[in-house]
């Protein structure tokens, strides 16, 4: 099964890229385009550009770009199919899967289907099978209601070694893929066995609610048995990119503009059941940059609520730095010793829990209290060390005003001169600058661009002026005007382009025009599999190489379409004349080097014909000629 190409294009056309991206990035109009701070790398000056006309985005800083599907895939860390489904749901477009399509189902979709089938199997075991009372009793003791079990797809894997293996074989599930997904194991002698026997099962969902992995928890502690067993990473599951419960929490997080970040599955489930739904969990992994990036899509306000033990405190301290790097507003909530969110909300209820959240401290207060509990303020040398540690996270914050206010807070708390702390802040900023910066990573991406330019220069011995004019012609082809494309294609055949890259691009647009397809860059560019060529096109059409003259000033009041036609005629004319001049120049050099009179005569004759052709080109005055 797959989504038909026509349906994909219908959704793309319906979803205006400016409207979609505006939900995640603050955009402002600049000329024909919109600009904003890039969501994919840290920057202070906007280099992220969105074209409503071409239905594309491009960042001149980190060089990410593409159409509306590409944006969602990059921003949300989801598959192409998920991005299509998300937009279809947003705009109320019904998707009918095309089972008869000649195109094969993508590998990702096959893996999703296997996980969905497995999730149904585990859930049915827990809810309906008479032999799984032990699992139901476990959840009853944890005060989890049947409705919550269904909502989170919780399940149970039978004890034994071949229950799911037999089920998979009966259902004709691809066993090799089930092994890759960690649902089935295989011994050295080739025997297949269940990977989660006797465990309760927590399906792990993508932000769109698709099952990407599983976690299995033992019910009774057994010697040498891990408390939790998790799916391995796969094509559809990268652990550091997933926040457990986000698919259930994202709407409430947006509504409240705040997310509560907890550690475990049961913490989240119990809170959600109690009506506290703006909760996500890191679930057995340290918080990652990608998880923070994912969460920042929904809110900039985060409350950390990790366990009050040593591990939980260390996790909070590590998380603060990552969150500050993404300009998140951070508070840290603390529960009484011996309590975790699951136990606390079950023992004391929702209202008491919400009081805890309201009393959450900012990160400076939390860190200060932590250092105080460690006795670091009892000794001058340790106090200096603690204050430096407080200044370090402040140095990560991009907002200078916010940095200044936090420095004032520290100075006031410890009765220190602000200038002294500002010096420490400068040292921390300089120290951070010595690390590999995002800008240095961007420089590496510049190599991708240069590869295209080098290939263009090395295709043939191309005159730089001819190369520049070809770029302007390629840009005109992506203006979306069919008459312009037809005119250019009638005057410049595909094989006449000097650079191979330009030939491929022209062929793409010419074919679209001949097939009466809509000439929109955001649609056409996705047909190119070469990443370097995609990047080159985006740089062209986002005014990286602008048309050389200010035509609006030359033709004031003339409609845009007419101006575009005049630009096209003039650019094609200059291009053809330049190519003729280039050939004449080569022939003149041949005349100088040859001693054969007959050859010299033929070359002079050729030059004469070229001059006549050049005059004919120059006399063309409008697009219809």
C-alpha positions as CSV (number, residue, x, y, z in Angstrom):
1,X,0.0,0.0,0.0
2,X,1.1,3.5,-0.7
3,X,-0.2,7.0,-1.1
4,X,-0.7,8.0,-4.7
5,X,1.5,10.6,-6.3
6,X,-1.6,12.7,-7.2
7,X,-2.8,12.7,-3.6
8,X,0.7,13.7,-2.4
9,X,0.7,16.6,-4.9
10,X,-2.8,17.6,-3.9
11,X,-1.8,17.9,-0.2
12,X,1.4,19.8,-1.1
13,X,-0.6,22.3,-3.1
14,X,-3.2,22.8,-0.4
15,X,-0.6,23.2,2.4
16,X,0.8,26.7,1.9
17,X,4.4,26.5,3.0
18,X,4.5,30.0,4.6
19,X,1.4,29.1,6.8
20,X,2.9,25.8,7.8
21,X,6.4,27.1,8.7
22,X,4.9,30.1,10.5
23,X,3.7,27.7,13.2
24,X,7.3,26.9,14.0
25,X,9.3,29.9,12.9
26,X,8.5,33.6,13.4
27,X,8.7,34.9,9.8
28,X,8.6,38.5,8.5
29,X,8.1,39.7,4.9
30,X,11.1,40.9,3.0
31,X,10.4,41.6,-0.7
32,X,8.7,38.6,-2.3
33,X,10.0,36.2,0.4
34,X,9.7,35.7,4.1
35,X,12.7,35.5,6.5
36,X,13.3,34.3,10.0
37,X,15.9,32.7,12.3
38,X,16.7,29.2,11.1
39,X,15.2,26.4,13.4
40,X,18.0,24.0,12.3
41,X,21.0,25.9,13.6
42,X,21.7,28.7,16.1
43,X,22.0,32.2,14.5
44,X,21.5,35.8,15.4
45,X,21.0,37.2,11.8
46,X,18.2,35.6,9.8
47,X,19.4,33.5,6.9
48,X,16.3,31.2,6.7
49,X,14.1,32.2,3.7
50,X,10.7,30.9,2.6
51,X,9.2,31.6,-0.8
52,X,5.5,31.5,-1.1
53,X,5.7,31.7,-4.8
54,X,8.0,28.8,-5.2
55,X,6.7,26.9,-2.2
56,X,10.2,26.3,-0.9
57,X,12.4,27.1,2.1
58,X,16.2,27.6,2.1
59,X,18.8,28.4,4.7
60,X,21.9,30.1,3.5
61,X,23.6,29.3,6.8
62,X,23.2,25.5,7.2
63,X,21.9,24.9,3.7
64,X,18.9,22.9,4.6
65,X,16.0,23.4,2.3
66,X,13.2,21.9,0.2
67,X,9.4,21.9,0.1
68,X,6.9,21.7,2.9
69,X,7.3,17.9,3.3
70,X,11.0,18.3,3.7
71,X,10.6,20.9,6.4
72,X,8.4,18.7,8.5
73,X,10.7,15.7,8.0
74,X,13.7,17.8,9.2
75,X,11.9,19.6,12.0
76,X,9.9,16.8,13.5
77,X,12.4,14.0,12.6
78,X,9.6,12.0,10.9
79,X,9.4,10.0,7.6
80,X,8.1,11.3,4.3
81,X,4.9,9.3,4.7
82,X,4.3,10.8,8.2
83,X,4.8,14.3,6.9
84,X,2.2,13.7,4.2
85,X,-0.2,12.2,6.8
86,X,0.3,15.1,9.2
87,X,-0.6,17.7,6.5
88,X,-3.5,15.7,5.3
89,X,-4.9,15.6,8.8
90,X,-4.3,19.3,9.3
91,X,-6.1,20.3,6.1
92,X,-8.9,17.7,6.3
93,X,-7.8,15.7,3.2
94,X,-8.8,12.1,3.2
95,X,-6.0,9.7,2.2
96,X,-6.9,6.5,0.5
97,X,-4.1,4.0,0.3
98,X,-3.5,2.8,-3.2
99,X,-3.1,-1.0,-2.9
100,X,-3.0,-1.6,-6.6
101,X,-0.2,0.9,-7.2
102,X,2.8,-0.5,-9.1
103,X,5.2,1.3,-6.7
104,X,6.5,-0.8,-3.9
105,X,5.6,-0.1,-0.3
106,X,8.5,1.8,1.3
107,X,10.8,-0.1,3.8
108,X,9.7,2.3,6.5
109,X,6.0,1.6,5.9
110,X,6.7,-2.1,6.1
111,X,8.4,-1.7,9.5
112,X,5.7,0.5,10.8
113,X,3.1,-2.1,9.8
114,X,5.0,-4.9,11.6
115,X,5.2,-2.8,14.8
116,X,1.5,-2.0,14.5
117,X,0.7,-5.7,14.2
118,X,2.9,-6.5,17.2
119,X,1.4,-3.7,19.3
120,X,-2.1,-5.1,18.6
121,X,-0.9,-8.6,19.6
122,X,0.6,-7.4,22.9
123,X,-2.5,-5.2,23.8
124,X,-4.9,-8.1,23.0
125,X,-2.8,-10.4,25.3
126,X,-3.1,-7.9,28.2
127,X,-6.8,-6.9,27.8
128,X,-8.5,-10.1,26.7
129,X,-6.5,-13.3,27.4
130,X,-7.4,-15.3,30.5
131,X,-3.8,-16.3,31.2
132,X,-2.5,-12.7,31.6
133,X,-4.1,-11.9,35.0
134,X,-0.6,-11.4,36.5
135,X,-0.1,-8.4,34.1
136,X,-3.5,-6.9,34.8
137,X,-3.0,-7.2,38.5
138,X,0.3,-5.4,38.2
139,X,-1.4,-2.4,36.5
140,X,-4.3,-2.5,39.0
141,X,-1.7,-2.2,41.9
142,X,-0.2,0.7,40.0
143,X,-3.8,2.2,39.8
144,X,-3.8,2.2,36.0
145,X,-7.3,2.1,34.6
146,X,-8.4,0.0,31.6
147,X,-9.1,3.1,29.6
148,X,-5.5,4.3,30.1
149,X,-4.2,0.8,29.2
150,X,-6.0,1.2,25.8
151,X,-5.0,4.8,25.3
152,X,-1.2,4.0,25.6
153,X,-1.5,0.7,23.9
154,X,0.0,-1.1,26.9
155,X,0.4,-4.9,26.5
156,X,1.9,-8.1,27.7
157,X,4.2,-10.7,26.2
158,X,3.5,-14.3,27.2
159,X,6.2,-16.2,29.2
160,X,7.9,-18.7,27.0
161,X,10.1,-18.4,23.9
162,X,7.9,-18.8,20.8
163,X,4.5,-17.3,21.3
164,X,5.2,-14.2,19.2
165,X,7.3,-16.2,16.8
166,X,4.4,-18.5,16.1
167,X,2.0,-15.5,15.8
168,X,4.4,-13.8,13.3
169,X,4.6,-17.0,11.2
170,X,0.8,-17.4,11.2
171,X,0.3,-13.8,10.2
172,X,3.1,-14.1,7.5
173,X,5.1,-11.3,9.1
174,X,8.5,-10.9,7.6
175,X,10.7,-12.6,10.2
176,X,14.0,-11.0,9.1
177,X,12.4,-7.5,9.6
178,X,10.9,-8.6,12.9
179,X,14.5,-9.6,14.0
180,X,15.8,-6.2,12.9
181,X,13.1,-4.5,14.9
182,X,14.0,-6.5,18.0
183,X,10.7,-8.3,18.3
184,X,12.3,-11.7,17.6
185,X,15.8,-13.0,18.4
186,X,17.9,-15.6,16.7
187,X,20.4,-17.9,18.4
188,X,23.7,-19.0,16.8
189,X,22.1,-22.3,15.8
190,X,19.4,-20.3,13.9
191,X,16.6,-20.9,16.4
192,X,14.1,-18.1,16.6
193,X,12.8,-16.9,20.0
194,X,10.6,-14.1,21.5
195,X,12.6,-11.0,22.8
196,X,10.1,-9.8,25.4
197,X,8.9,-13.0,27.2
198,X,6.9,-12.4,30.4
199,X,7.2,-8.6,30.3
200,X,4.6,-5.9,30.2
201,X,5.0,-3.9,27.0
202,X,5.1,-0.1,26.5
203,X,4.7,0.8,22.8
204,X,6.8,3.8,21.9
205,X,5.2,6.2,19.5
206,X,6.5,8.8,17.0
207,X,5.1,12.4,17.4
208,X,2.4,11.4,14.9
209,X,1.4,8.4,16.9
210,X,3.0,5.6,14.9
211,X,4.6,2.7,16.8
212,X,8.4,2.9,16.3
213,X,9.6,0.7,19.1
214,X,8.8,-1.2,22.3
215,X,10.0,-1.3,25.9
216,X,9.4,-4.4,28.0
217,X,9.4,-4.4,31.8
218,X,9.8,-7.4,34.0
219,X,6.9,-7.9,36.5
220,X,8.9,-9.8,39.1
221,X,12.6,-9.2,39.7
222,X,14.7,-12.0,38.5
223,X,18.4,-12.5,38.9
224,X,20.5,-11.4,35.9
225,X,17.3,-10.0,34.2
226,X,17.3,-6.4,33.1
227,X,14.4,-4.4,34.5
228,X,13.7,-2.9,31.1
229,X,14.5,-4.3,27.7
230,X,14.2,-1.9,24.7
231,X,14.0,-2.2,21.0
232,X,17.2,-1.7,19.1
233,X,17.6,1.4,16.9
234,X,16.2,0.8,13.4
235,X,15.3,2.7,10.2
236,X,12.2,4.0,12.0
237,X,13.6,4.4,15.6
238,X,16.5,6.5,16.8
239,X,16.3,6.5,20.6
240,X,17.8,10.0,21.0
241,X,15.1,11.5,18.8
242,X,12.0,10.2,20.5
243,X,10.2,11.7,23.6
244,X,7.9,9.1,25.1
245,X,4.3,10.3,25.3
246,X,4.7,13.3,22.9
247,X,1.9,12.1,20.6
248,X,-0.4,12.2,23.6
249,X,0.9,15.4,25.1
250,X,1.6,17.8,22.2
251,X,-1.8,19.4,22.0
252,X,-1.9,20.1,25.7
253,X,1.7,21.4,25.6
254,X,0.8,23.9,22.9
255,X,-2.4,24.9,24.7
256,X,-0.6,25.5,28.1
257,X,2.7,26.6,26.4
258,X,4.6,24.5,28.9
259,X,6.0,20.9,29.1
260,X,6.8,18.8,32.1
261,X,9.7,16.6,31.5
262,X,9.9,13.3,33.6
263,X,12.1,10.3,33.5
264,X,9.9,7.2,33.2
265,X,7.0,5.6,31.4
266,X,4.9,5.0,34.5
267,X,5.5,8.6,35.7
268,X,4.1,9.9,32.5
269,X,1.2,7.5,32.3
270,X,0.1,8.1,35.9
271,X,0.2,11.9,35.4
272,X,-1.7,11.7,32.2
273,X,-4.4,9.6,33.8
274,X,-4.7,12.2,36.6
275,X,-5.4,14.9,34.0
276,X,-1.9,16.3,33.8
277,X,-1.4,15.8,30.1
278,X,1.4,18.2,29.1
279,X,4.1,15.6,30.1
280,X,6.8,13.9,28.1
281,X,9.5,11.4,29.3
282,X,13.1,10.8,28.3
283,X,12.6,7.1,29.2
284,X,16.0,5.6,30.1
285,X,18.3,7.9,28.1
286,X,20.0,11.2,28.9
287,X,18.2,14.1,27.3
288,X,19.7,14.8,23.8
289,X,19.9,17.9,21.6
290,X,17.5,16.3,19.1
291,X,14.9,15.7,21.8
292,X,15.2,19.3,22.9
293,X,14.9,20.4,19.3
294,X,11.8,18.3,19.0
295,X,10.2,19.7,22.2
296,X,11.0,23.3,21.2
297,X,8.6,22.9,18.4
298,X,5.7,22.9,20.9
299,X,6.9,25.2,23.7
300,X,9.9,27.1,25.0
301,X,8.9,26.6,28.6
302,X,10.0,23.4,30.3
303,X,9.7,22.1,33.9
304,X,12.2,19.4,34.8
305,X,10.8,16.8,37.2
306,X,13.4,14.1,37.7
307,X,13.8,11.8,40.7
308,X,15.3,13.4,43.8
309,X,18.1,10.8,44.0
310,X,21.6,11.4,42.9
311,X,21.0,10.1,39.4
312,X,18.0,12.3,39.0
313,X,19.8,15.4,40.2
314,X,22.7,14.8,37.8
315,X,20.3,14.3,34.9
316,X,18.7,17.6,35.7
317,X,22.1,19.4,35.8
318,X,23.0,17.9,32.4
319,X,19.6,18.8,30.9
320,X,19.8,22.4,31.9
321,X,22.7,23.1,29.5
322,X,21.1,21.4,26.6
323,X,17.8,23.3,27.1
324,X,19.6,26.7,27.5
325,X,21.4,26.2,24.2
326,X,17.9,26.2,22.5
327,X,16.8,29.3,24.4
328,X,14.3,27.4,26.5
329,X,12.9,28.8,29.7
330,X,13.8,26.2,32.4
331,X,12.4,25.5,35.9
332,X,13.1,22.6,38.1
333,X,10.5,21.0,40.4
334,X,11.4,18.9,43.4
335,X,9.4,16.1,45.0
336,X,9.8,14.9,48.6
337,X,12.5,12.3,49.2
338,X,11.4,8.9,48.2
339,X,8.7,10.1,45.9
340,X,8.6,10.0,42.1
341,X,5.9,11.6,39.9
342,X,4.0,8.3,39.7
343,X,3.9,7.7,43.4
344,X,3.3,11.3,44.3
345,X,0.3,11.9,42.1
346,X,-1.3,8.6,43.2
347,X,-0.7,9.3,46.9
348,X,-1.5,13.0,47.0
349,X,-3.6,13.8,43.9
350,X,-3.5,16.2,41.1
351,X,-3.9,19.5,43.1
352,X,-0.9,18.7,45.3
353,X,1.1,17.9,42.3
354,X,0.2,21.1,40.5
355,X,1.3,23.0,43.6
356,X,4.7,21.3,43.3
357,X,4.9,22.5,39.7
358,X,4.0,26.1,40.6
359,X,6.8,26.2,43.2
360,X,9.4,25.1,40.6
361,X,12.7,27.0,40.8
362,X,14.6,28.7,38.0
363,X,17.9,26.9,37.1
364,X,20.1,29.3,39.2
365,X,18.0,28.7,42.3
366,X,18.1,24.9,41.8
367,X,21.8,24.8,41.1
368,X,22.6,27.1,44.1
369,X,20.5,24.8,46.4
370,X,22.3,21.8,45.1
371,X,25.7,23.3,45.6
372,X,24.6,24.3,49.1
373,X,23.5,20.8,49.9
374,X,26.9,19.6,48.9
375,X,28.6,22.0,51.3
376,X,30.2,24.0,48.6
377,X,29.4,27.4,50.2
378,X,31.1,26.5,53.5
379,X,34.6,26.9,52.1
380,X,35.8,30.0,50.1
381,X,37.7,28.0,47.4
382,X,34.7,25.7,46.9
383,X,32.4,28.8,46.8
384,X,34.4,30.3,44.0
385,X,34.2,27.0,42.1
386,X,30.4,26.9,42.7
387,X,29.9,30.4,41.4
388,X,32.0,29.7,38.3
389,X,29.7,26.6,37.7
390,X,26.7,28.9,38.0
391,X,28.1,31.3,35.5
392,X,28.8,28.6,32.9
393,X,25.2,27.9,31.9
394,X,24.5,31.7,31.8
395,X,27.2,31.9,29.1
396,X,25.2,29.5,26.9
397,X,22.2,31.9,26.7
398,X,22.1,33.9,23.4
399,X,20.0,36.8,24.8
400,X,22.4,39.4,26.1
401,X,19.7,41.1,28.2
402,X,18.7,37.8,29.9
403,X,22.4,37.1,30.5
404,X,22.9,40.5,32.1
405,X,19.8,40.0,34.4
406,X,21.0,36.6,35.5
407,X,24.5,37.9,36.3
408,X,22.8,40.6,38.5
409,X,20.9,37.9,40.3
410,X,24.1,36.0,41.1
411,X,25.9,39.1,42.1
412,X,23.1,40.1,44.5
413,X,22.8,36.6,46.0
414,X,26.5,36.4,46.8
415,X,27.1,40.1,47.4
416,X,29.7,40.3,44.6
417,X,30.6,43.0,42.1
418,X,28.9,42.5,38.8
419,X,32.1,43.4,36.9
420,X,33.8,40.5,38.6
421,X,31.1,38.1,37.4
422,X,31.1,39.7,33.9
423,X,34.8,38.8,33.6
424,X,34.0,35.2,34.5
425,X,31.2,35.3,32.0
426,X,33.5,36.5,29.3
427,X,36.0,33.6,30.1
428,X,33.1,31.1,29.9
429,X,32.0,32.4,26.6
430,X,35.5,32.3,25.2
431,X,36.0,28.8,26.5
432,X,32.8,27.7,24.8
433,X,33.9,29.4,21.5
434,X,37.0,27.1,21.4
435,X,34.7,24.1,21.0
436,X,33.5,23.0,17.6
437,X,30.8,25.6,16.9
438,X,27.8,25.4,14.7
439,X,29.4,27.9,12.3
440,X,32.3,25.5,11.8
441,X,29.9,22.7,11.0
442,X,28.3,25.1,8.5
443,X,31.7,25.6,6.8
444,X,31.8,21.9,6.3
445,X,28.5,22.0,4.4
446,X,30.0,24.8,2.2
447,X,32.0,22.0,0.7
448,X,28.9,20.5,-0.8
449,X,28.1,23.7,-2.6
450,X,31.6,24.1,-3.8
451,X,31.5,20.6,-5.3
452,X,28.7,21.7,-7.6
453,X,30.5,24.9,-8.6
454,X,33.8,23.0,-9.3
455,X,31.9,20.5,-11.4
456,X,30.3,23.3,-13.4
457,X,33.7,24.9,-14.0
458,X,35.3,21.6,-14.9
459,X,32.5,20.3,-17.2
460,X,34.1,22.1,-20.1
461,X,36.2,25.1,-20.5
462,X,33.2,27.4,-19.9
463,X,33.4,31.1,-20.2
464,X,32.6,32.6,-16.7
465,X,30.2,35.0,-18.5
466,X,28.4,32.1,-20.3
467,X,28.2,30.2,-17.0
468,X,26.7,33.2,-15.2
469,X,24.1,33.8,-18.0
470,X,23.1,30.1,-17.9
471,X,22.5,30.5,-14.2
472,X,20.2,33.4,-14.8
473,X,18.3,31.3,-17.4
474,X,17.9,28.4,-15.0
475,X,16.5,30.9,-12.5
476,X,14.0,32.1,-15.1
477,X,12.9,28.6,-15.7
478,X,11.9,28.3,-12.1
479,X,9.7,31.5,-12.2
480,X,6.7,29.3,-12.9
481,X,5.7,31.0,-16.1
482,X,4.9,28.5,-18.9
483,X,5.3,31.0,-21.7
484,X,8.8,31.9,-20.5
485,X,9.7,28.2,-20.3
486,X,8.3,27.5,-23.8
487,X,10.3,30.5,-25.2
488,X,13.6,29.5,-23.5
489,X,13.2,25.9,-24.6
490,X,12.5,27.0,-28.2
491,X,15.7,29.1,-28.3
492,X,18.0,26.9,-26.2
493,X,17.7,23.1,-26.6
494,X,18.8,21.0,-23.7
495,X,22.0,19.8,-25.3
496,X,23.1,23.4,-25.9
497,X,23.7,24.2,-22.2
498,X,27.4,24.2,-21.4
499,X,27.3,22.7,-17.9
500,X,26.0,19.2,-17.2
501,X,24.2,20.4,-14.1
502,X,22.3,23.0,-16.1
503,X,21.4,20.4,-18.7
504,X,19.8,18.2,-16.1
505,X,17.9,21.1,-14.5
506,X,16.6,22.4,-17.9
507,X,15.5,18.9,-18.9
508,X,13.5,18.6,-15.7
509,X,11.6,21.9,-16.3
510,X,11.2,21.3,-20.0
511,X,9.6,17.9,-19.4
512,X,7.3,19.3,-16.8
513,X,6.2,22.0,-19.3
514,X,5.7,19.5,-22.1
515,X,3.6,17.4,-19.8
516,X,1.4,20.4,-18.8
517,X,2.6,20.0,-15.2
518,X,2.5,23.0,-12.8
519,X,6.0,24.5,-12.8
520,X,6.6,25.0,-9.0
521,X,10.1,24.7,-7.7
522,X,8.9,23.0,-4.5
523,X,7.4,20.2,-6.5
524,X,10.0,19.8,-9.2
525,X,13.1,19.9,-7.0
526,X,12.0,16.7,-5.1
527,X,12.3,14.8,-8.4
528,X,16.1,15.3,-8.2
529,X,17.9,12.6,-6.2
530,X,21.2,14.5,-6.1
531,X,21.5,16.5,-2.9
532,X,24.3,18.7,-4.3
533,X,22.1,19.6,-7.3
534,X,19.1,20.4,-5.0
535,X,21.3,22.7,-3.0
536,X,22.6,24.4,-6.1
537,X,19.0,25.0,-7.4
538,X,17.8,26.4,-4.1
539,X,20.7,28.9,-4.0
540,X,19.8,30.0,-7.5
541,X,16.1,30.5,-7.0
542,X,16.5,32.2,-3.6
543,X,18.3,35.2,-5.1
544,X,21.7,33.9,-4.5
545,X,22.5,34.8,-8.1
546,X,20.2,37.7,-8.8
547,X,19.1,38.9,-12.3
548,X,21.8,41.5,-13.2
549,X,19.6,44.5,-13.9
550,X,16.8,46.2,-11.9
551,X,14.0,45.7,-14.4
552,X,11.3,47.1,-12.2
553,X,13.1,50.5,-12.3
554,X,13.5,50.3,-16.1
555,X,9.9,49.4,-16.7
556,X,7.9,51.2,-13.9
557,X,4.2,50.2,-13.7
558,X,4.6,47.3,-16.1
559,X,2.9,44.1,-14.9
560,X,5.2,41.5,-13.5
561,X,4.4,39.0,-16.2
562,X,5.4,41.4,-18.9
563,X,8.6,42.4,-17.1
564,X,9.4,38.6,-16.7
565,X,9.0,38.2,-20.5
566,X,11.3,41.1,-21.3
567,X,13.9,39.8,-18.8
568,X,13.7,36.4,-20.5
569,X,14.1,37.8,-24.0
570,X,17.0,40.0,-23.0
571,X,18.8,37.2,-21.0
572,X,18.4,34.6,-23.8
573,X,19.6,37.2,-26.3
574,X,22.7,38.0,-24.3
575,X,23.4,34.4,-23.7
576,X,23.2,33.5,-27.4
577,X,25.3,36.5,-28.4
578,X,27.9,35.6,-25.8
579,X,28.1,32.0,-27.0
580,X,28.5,33.2,-30.6
581,X,31.2,35.7,-29.5
582,X,33.0,32.8,-27.7
583,X,33.0,30.7,-30.8
584,X,34.2,33.6,-32.9
585,X,37.0,34.2,-30.4
586,X,38.1,30.6,-30.7
587,X,38.0,30.7,-34.5
588,X,40.1,33.9,-34.5
589,X,42.8,32.2,-32.5
590,X,42.7,29.3,-35.0
591,X,43.2,31.8,-37.8
592,X,46.2,33.2,-36.1
593,X,47.7,29.7,-35.6
594,X,47.0,28.1,-39.0
595,X,49.3,28.4,-42.0
596,X,46.8,26.7,-44.4
597,X,45.2,29.4,-46.6
598,X,42.2,27.3,-47.4
599,X,41.5,26.6,-43.7
600,X,42.0,30.2,-42.9
601,X,39.4,31.2,-45.7
602,X,36.9,28.6,-44.3
603,X,37.3,30.0,-40.8
604,X,36.8,33.6,-41.9
605,X,33.7,32.5,-43.8
606,X,32.4,30.8,-40.6
607,X,33.1,34.0,-38.6
608,X,31.2,36.0,-41.2
609,X,28.2,33.7,-40.9
610,X,28.4,33.8,-37.1
611,X,28.4,37.6,-37.2
612,X,25.2,37.5,-39.3
613,X,23.6,35.1,-36.9
614,X,24.6,37.4,-34.0
615,X,22.9,40.4,-35.7
616,X,19.8,38.3,-36.2
617,X,19.7,37.4,-32.5
618,X,20.1,41.0,-31.5
619,X,17.2,42.1,-33.6
620,X,14.7,40.0,-31.6
621,X,12.6,42.3,-29.6
622,X,9.8,40.3,-27.9
623,X,9.0,36.9,-26.5
624,X,6.8,36.0,-29.5
625,X,9.7,36.4,-31.9
